[in-house]
Amino acid sequence: MVELLTLTGVALLVFVVAALVQAVTGFGSVLAAVPGLLLVTDPARAVVTATLVSLILTAGIALRERAYVDRRDSLVLTLTGIIGMPIGLVLLAIADETTLSAGIAVVMVVLVLLMAAKPRVGRRGMPVAGIVSGGLLTSTGMNGPPLVMVLIDREPRHYRATLQAVFAGQDLVAVVAFLVLGHIDAEVLLLAVGGIAGLPVGWRVGDALFHRVPPARLRPLVIGTLLISAVAVLIDAVL
């Protein structure tokens, strides 16, 4: 019983923070969630749990803000993302815990640094960004940065809404694949229940900040926090 309460409690707190980050930046919930989940579960379950909870979060927000979604671009990025997913699924299946933890940490560091650099990718690069995001999703759960590079120039509401729609579409396909391949078990479901319970509080706080505080003031704090988390996961994996 104590172990069950610990799992759900940690997941709840982790996804309060994750939802807050997602609301403020438009993405980053998995980047914020995976390090916390690694405190109580293995890397593969952390990735699967984060993706499952992300599906609930992003689908709800995409539906609520559907008027701001660029349907054409979201469809292109979702479909090209599916092309890259098998690569990530193979990596998730063959990598041992230490290798997967180290890989997740390295990917986190690279993606957070890309967030800080804010590179932009034009429409010609959209299919490549979609494929890369799909591979990252099913191996590390972290498909956000390639998509951000494509959509970052949109008006803030359109940017965030379109991003959530792509996340929801890609997450749905990934969750079905995880289910078919047997990656969703009782522990993942328990963590997901705790995580889902934390989403409303985190999103409401983050959404309030999104509308009231200039992103330029919040972005460095979010990036710094995620970078520290990535370094901590890498150190833990190496040691």
C-alpha positions as CSV (number, residue, x, y, z in Angstrom):
1,M,0.0,0.0,0.0
2,V,2.8,2.4,0.9
3,E,4.5,1.7,-2.4
4,L,1.3,2.4,-4.3
5,L,0.8,5.7,-2.5
6,T,4.4,6.6,-3.2
7,L,4.0,5.9,-6.9
8,T,0.8,7.9,-7.3
9,G,2.0,10.7,-5.1
10,V,5.2,11.2,-6.9
11,A,3.5,11.0,-10.3
12,L,0.9,13.6,-9.2
13,L,3.6,16.1,-8.1
14,V,5.7,15.4,-11.2
15,F,2.8,16.2,-13.6
16,V,1.7,19.3,-11.8
17,V,5.1,20.7,-12.7
18,A,5.0,19.1,-16.2
19,A,1.6,20.6,-17.0
20,L,2.7,24.0,-15.8
21,V,5.7,23.8,-18.1
22,Q,3.5,22.7,-21.0
23,A,1.1,25.6,-20.5
24,V,3.8,28.2,-20.4
25,T,6.0,27.0,-23.3
26,G,3.5,25.0,-25.4
27,F,5.6,21.8,-24.8
28,G,8.1,20.3,-22.3
29,S,5.7,18.3,-20.2
30,V,7.7,15.1,-20.9
31,L,11.0,16.8,-20.5
32,A,9.9,17.9,-17.1
33,A,8.2,14.6,-16.2
34,V,10.7,11.9,-17.1
35,P,13.4,12.9,-14.5
36,G,10.9,12.8,-11.7
37,L,9.4,9.5,-12.8
38,L,12.9,7.9,-12.9
39,L,12.9,8.4,-9.1
40,V,10.3,5.6,-8.8
41,T,10.4,3.6,-12.0
42,D,12.6,2.4,-14.8
43,P,13.3,4.4,-18.0
44,A,11.0,2.5,-20.3
45,R,8.0,2.8,-18.0
46,A,8.9,6.5,-17.4
47,V,8.7,7.1,-21.2
48,V,5.5,5.2,-21.7
49,T,3.8,6.8,-18.6
50,A,4.8,10.3,-19.7
51,T,3.4,9.7,-23.2
52,L,0.2,8.3,-21.9
53,V,-0.4,11.3,-19.6
54,S,0.7,13.6,-22.3
55,L,-2.1,12.2,-24.6
56,I,-4.7,13.1,-22.0
57,L,-3.3,16.6,-21.5
58,T,-2.7,17.5,-25.1
59,A,-5.9,16.0,-26.5
60,G,-8.0,18.0,-24.0
61,I,-6.2,21.3,-24.7
62,A,-6.3,20.8,-28.5
63,L,-10.0,20.2,-28.3
64,R,-10.6,23.2,-26.2
65,E,-8.4,25.5,-28.4
66,R,-9.4,23.9,-31.7
67,A,-10.3,27.2,-33.2
68,Y,-6.6,28.2,-33.2
69,V,-5.2,24.9,-34.7
70,D,-3.6,25.0,-38.1
71,R,-5.2,21.7,-39.3
72,R,-3.0,21.3,-42.4
73,D,0.3,21.6,-40.6
74,S,-0.8,19.5,-37.7
75,L,-1.8,16.7,-40.1
76,V,1.5,16.8,-41.9
77,L,3.5,16.7,-38.7
78,T,1.4,13.9,-37.3
79,L,1.6,11.7,-40.3
80,T,5.4,12.2,-40.8
81,G,5.9,11.6,-37.1
82,I,4.3,8.1,-37.5
83,I,7.0,7.3,-40.1
84,G,9.7,7.8,-37.5
85,M,8.1,6.0,-34.6
86,P,9.2,2.4,-35.5
87,I,12.9,3.5,-35.1
88,G,12.2,4.7,-31.6
89,L,10.2,1.6,-30.7
90,V,13.2,-0.6,-31.7
91,L,15.5,1.5,-29.6
92,L,13.2,1.3,-26.6
93,A,13.0,-2.5,-27.0
94,I,16.7,-3.3,-27.3
95,A,18.3,-0.7,-25.0
96,D,19.1,-1.8,-21.4
97,E,18.2,0.5,-18.4
98,T,21.5,2.2,-18.1
99,T,21.9,2.9,-21.8
100,L,18.3,4.1,-22.1
101,S,18.7,6.4,-19.0
102,A,21.9,7.9,-20.4
103,G,20.3,8.3,-23.8
104,I,17.3,10.1,-22.4
105,A,19.6,12.4,-20.4
106,V,21.8,13.2,-23.5
107,V,18.7,13.8,-25.6
108,M,17.3,16.1,-22.9
109,V,20.5,18.2,-22.7
110,V,20.6,18.6,-26.5
111,L,16.9,19.4,-26.8
112,V,17.0,21.9,-23.9
113,L,20.0,23.6,-25.5
114,L,18.1,23.8,-28.8
115,M,15.2,25.4,-26.9
116,A,17.6,28.1,-25.6
117,A,19.0,28.7,-29.1
118,K,15.5,28.9,-30.6
119,P,16.4,27.7,-34.1
120,R,13.7,28.0,-36.8
121,V,12.8,25.5,-39.5
122,G,10.8,26.5,-42.5
123,R,7.9,24.6,-44.1
124,R,10.4,22.7,-46.3
125,G,11.9,21.1,-43.2
126,M,8.5,20.2,-41.8
127,P,8.5,16.5,-42.9
128,V,12.0,16.0,-41.5
129,A,11.0,17.6,-38.2
130,G,8.0,15.3,-38.1
131,I,10.0,12.1,-38.7
132,V,12.6,13.1,-36.1
133,S,9.9,13.9,-33.5
134,G,8.2,10.5,-34.1
135,G,11.5,8.7,-33.4
136,L,12.2,10.7,-30.3
137,L,8.6,10.2,-29.0
138,T,8.7,6.4,-29.0
139,S,12.3,6.1,-27.6
140,T,12.5,9.0,-25.1
141,G,9.0,10.6,-25.1
142,M,10.5,13.9,-26.0
143,N,9.1,14.9,-29.4
144,G,8.6,18.6,-28.7
145,P,11.7,20.6,-29.8
146,P,11.7,19.5,-33.5
147,L,8.0,20.5,-33.7
148,V,8.6,23.8,-31.9
149,M,11.3,24.7,-34.5
150,V,8.7,24.4,-37.2
151,L,5.8,26.2,-35.4
152,I,7.6,28.8,-33.3
153,D,6.9,31.7,-35.7
154,R,3.1,31.5,-35.3
155,E,1.0,33.8,-33.2
156,P,1.2,32.5,-29.6
157,R,-2.3,31.1,-29.4
158,H,-2.0,29.4,-32.8
159,Y,1.5,28.1,-32.0
160,R,0.4,26.5,-28.7
161,A,-2.9,25.1,-30.0
162,T,-1.3,23.6,-33.2
163,L,1.5,22.1,-31.1
164,Q,-1.0,20.4,-28.8
165,A,-2.9,18.9,-31.7
166,V,0.2,17.4,-33.2
167,F,1.2,16.0,-29.7
168,A,-2.2,14.5,-29.3
169,G,-2.1,12.8,-32.7
170,Q,1.4,11.5,-32.3
171,D,0.8,10.4,-28.7
172,L,-2.3,8.5,-29.6
173,V,-0.4,6.4,-32.2
174,A,2.5,5.9,-29.8
175,V,0.2,4.7,-27.0
176,V,-1.5,2.2,-29.3
177,A,1.9,0.9,-30.3
178,F,3.0,0.7,-26.6
179,L,-0.1,-1.2,-25.8
180,V,0.2,-3.7,-28.7
181,L,3.9,-4.3,-27.8
182,G,3.1,-4.9,-24.1
183,H,4.8,-1.8,-22.6
184,I,1.7,-0.7,-20.7
185,D,1.4,-2.7,-17.4
186,A,-0.2,-2.2,-14.0
187,E,2.7,0.1,-12.8
188,V,2.4,2.3,-15.8
189,L,-1.4,2.6,-15.3
190,L,-0.9,3.5,-11.6
191,L,1.6,6.2,-12.4
192,A,-0.6,7.5,-15.2
193,V,-3.6,7.8,-12.8
194,G,-1.5,9.8,-10.4
195,G,-0.2,12.0,-13.2
196,I,-3.6,12.7,-14.7
197,A,-4.8,13.8,-11.3
198,G,-2.0,16.5,-11.2
199,L,-2.7,17.9,-14.7
200,P,-5.6,20.4,-13.9
201,V,-3.7,22.2,-11.2
202,G,-0.5,22.5,-13.2
203,W,-2.2,23.6,-16.4
204,R,-4.3,26.3,-14.6
205,V,-1.3,27.8,-12.9
206,G,0.8,27.7,-16.1
207,D,-2.0,29.0,-18.3
208,A,-2.4,32.0,-15.9
209,L,1.3,32.7,-16.3
210,F,1.1,32.3,-20.1
211,H,-1.4,35.1,-20.3
212,R,0.0,37.4,-17.7
213,V,3.8,37.1,-17.7
214,P,6.0,37.8,-20.8
215,P,7.4,34.5,-22.1
216,A,10.8,36.1,-22.3
217,R,10.9,36.3,-18.5
218,L,9.7,32.7,-17.9
219,R,11.6,31.0,-20.6
220,P,15.1,31.2,-19.0
221,L,13.7,29.8,-15.7
222,V,12.0,26.9,-17.5
223,I,15.1,26.1,-19.6
224,G,17.4,26.3,-16.6
225,T,15.2,23.9,-14.6
226,L,15.0,21.4,-17.4
227,L,18.8,21.5,-18.0
228,I,19.5,20.8,-14.3
229,S,17.1,17.9,-14.5
230,A,18.8,16.5,-17.6
231,V,22.3,16.8,-16.0
232,A,21.0,15.1,-12.9
233,V,19.6,12.1,-14.9
234,L,22.9,11.9,-16.8
235,I,25.0,11.8,-13.7
236,D,22.7,9.2,-12.2
237,A,22.9,7.0,-15.3
238,V,26.7,7.2,-15.5
239,L,27.2,6.5,-11.8
